[in-house]
Amino acid sequence: GRTFHWLAASTPWEAALEWGRSSLRVVAERPVWGLGLWLLAAWGALGARARLERTALVLWVGAYAVLTLAYEPWNIDYRIMDLLPLWAAAAGAVIPAGARVLALYAAVLGGANFVWNLGPVSRLETNRPLQKTLWLREVLPAQAWVTALSIEEVYIPYFTHRRTLNLRWLVGREPLLQERVAGLLAAGEPVYVTSDHLEQGWEAAFAPFQRLEVARSGEVRLYRLKGKPKGSL
């Protein structure tokens, strides 16, 4: 269920807005801090002595923008390639007089990104989605289907090797979700949903199915789905 259309923004305005946000977030965990790099890069590109250098920087960022504006403009993973020309242009803006300032800026960004993002997600005790994923690995049968949202769409297949029903693709398409689940159940596939997803607005979508609680971890309960949607044959 992945198509190019589903992975694009709904409007050009939304695409531009999300592209701008991801431009900052790829630099710093606190997006406003990332604005500094883009300003320095613009200064460096405009002040580049060599026209070829300036053209190369603009083409590098611009060519990728054509792709990312149309394909997941919110995804910072695809924006990492922009960091090379941005830092190169920023270096050109401040060298030699401002080299220490740029180095300090880079050091502050690195420390802040580690404290607020890299450090917490790398420690199991502070990474709740990973805790939940490792718990699911222990309690789900090998051939299970289980609901997933956000980073779970990556964590669950990677760490548990279970199959996922990625709910974000089905927002506003509850009948399609019900049809999909009913088809899996009719084929004898084990399908599960977690209580936190039900509490995040998916209760009505799964209401037609019977639920059997099979495991619990803290406040999160794991349900196995049974039955068919009401009105189905």
Salt bridges, closest charged atoms under 4 A:
GLU18 OE2 - ARG21 NH1 3.28
ASP82 OD2 - ARG79 NH2 2.76
GLU125 OE2 - ARG123 NE 3.85
GLU152 OE2 - LYS132 NZ 2.89
GLU152 OE1 - HIS197 NE2 2.77
GLU153 OE1 - ARG168 NE 2.91
GLU189 OE1 - ARG163 NH2 2.77
ASP196 OD2 - LYS132 NZ 2.76
GLU199 OE2 - ARG221 NH2 3.99
GLU203 OE2 - ARG211 NH2 2.94
GLU213 OE2 - ARG216 NE 3.08
